[in-house]
Amino acid sequence: MKPTRERPPKKRMCYCDSLSAEWKAQQGYADGCCGVCERCGKPGHTQHFPGPVPYTGAWCDRCVKIVACTWIFRNPVVRLVLAILILFLALRLF
């Protein structure tokens, strides 16, 4: 018999434990969720923004990963710096 390795549940810093089941049902939240994703509308979790901005919102697991990876690219200064770097590299290579 092979030993089974079960993953421990992912530790989220969300409001699932602090909200009553009655209140979540009244708000229409799905079982095991404490919010509705702001990006796609699927059941999610209310938690801190995955970047350095002091913002609390609700995201599903998929969207929180996307937001965590792409939040920096929303800043126009970062986009400008990246464009300059790409232009510089393109000119050096050709």
Residue pairs with C-beta under 8 A, 6 or more apart in sequence:
12 45
12 47
13 47
13 48
14 34
14 35
14 45
14 46
14 47
15 34
15 35
15 45
15 46
15 47
16 32
16 33
16 34
16 45
19 34
24 33
24 34
29 35
29 36
29 43
30 43
32 43
33 43
33 44
33 45
34 45
34 46
34 58
35 43
35 44
35 45
35 46
35 57
35 58
35 59
36 42
36 43
36 44
36 58
37 43
37 44
37 58
37 59
37 60
37 63
38 57
38 58
38 59
38 63
39 59
39 60
39 63
39 66
39 67
40 60
40 62
40 63
42 60
42 62
42 63
43 60
44 58
44 59
44 60
44 61
44 63
44 64
45 58
45 59
45 60
45 61
45 64
46 56
46 57
46 58
47 56
47 57
47 58
47 59
47 64
48 55
48 56
49 55
49 56
49 57
49 67
49 71
50 59
50 64
50 67
50 68
50 71
51 67
51 68
51 71
51 72
53 71
59 67
72 78
73 79
73 82
